[in-house]
Amino acid sequence: MLHTDVSLKNFGNRPALVVADMKTCCEQITETDIDCNHIKLIGTSTDLEARRTKNITLPYLNNYSYNRRGKCDIRINITFNSNQNLNIPIIQRINFDTYLTRRTFSSLLTGGSKIKCQYPDEDPLDSCLPVNCHMKYSGHRGFYSASEKKCVRIPKCQSNMNINQAYLWSTNQCVDLNNTVTQKDIQEVLYRIENNKSDELFQKIDNIHISQKIRCHNGRVNNFTDLCDCYSGWENEKNMNLNDFIPSTIPLQMCTVRKHFSKNIKSLTNDIIPRNWTFIELIFSILFSSAIILLTLHGINLWILNQSEISEITV
């Protein structure tokens, strides 16, 4: 969770009602990419007694609170009574920088973690793999561009009387459903492949990054099934139906549940020993089974001795 804190102090002799909300909040993703649309701080209000100081917090609920930099303008309205309100709200600018450092975030870092990744939308707490774009940017940038190495917007595809488009998730493009592929198009593609030629349209096609389709948290991708083979001791959620999996820009999370072998042993014990048995019945069953085993061993021993005696008489 990312949050901004504002310190308030009432210098007057009367209590006041303070209402604070976000006016604008912009994140600097790169030097040339500044986004002011996705961060939405939750406003708050509080009573501030005369001659008192109080801190208020405006949170932004997001799992990716680290490695973010920007500025937010907080709008503060002050009311001393129901009939007196400041006509011009106070604007407080707050700069934020949550980039990780080894000293301040050592508790979050594991052996394979890195402090600095090469690109802004690579996760330093996940071996610099791409982040979940939908989660980090609250749906405003839902596609990780393998060519730009960052999360980008998903285009709005139109569908009306004259235009019929559909979104192609694998390349982050709108395709025209009215125009079919012609024989001339096929010949053009084959010609370019045979002569190793391309053009600007072909170069702009952006294939989806593998980590945006599936995430093997404790496993690895099977190149034949395009799904995860979990490492020993890990498995998928019980309610996961892989037959109904539809690839999209939201990655499928696999190998996230640690196996509990003790439960399997307990289940096996319950299958062998009925639950409704009493302690005396259990002890009697053990003694009876032991007696049968001893009698069987004794019988085998007598048979061996008898065979030995027969062999000696024969000789």
Summary of the structure (lengths in Angstrom):
residues: 315
radius of gyration: 34.1
end to end distance: 91.9
largest distance: 125.2
contacts: 733
relative contact order: 0.08
helix: 24%
strand: 30%
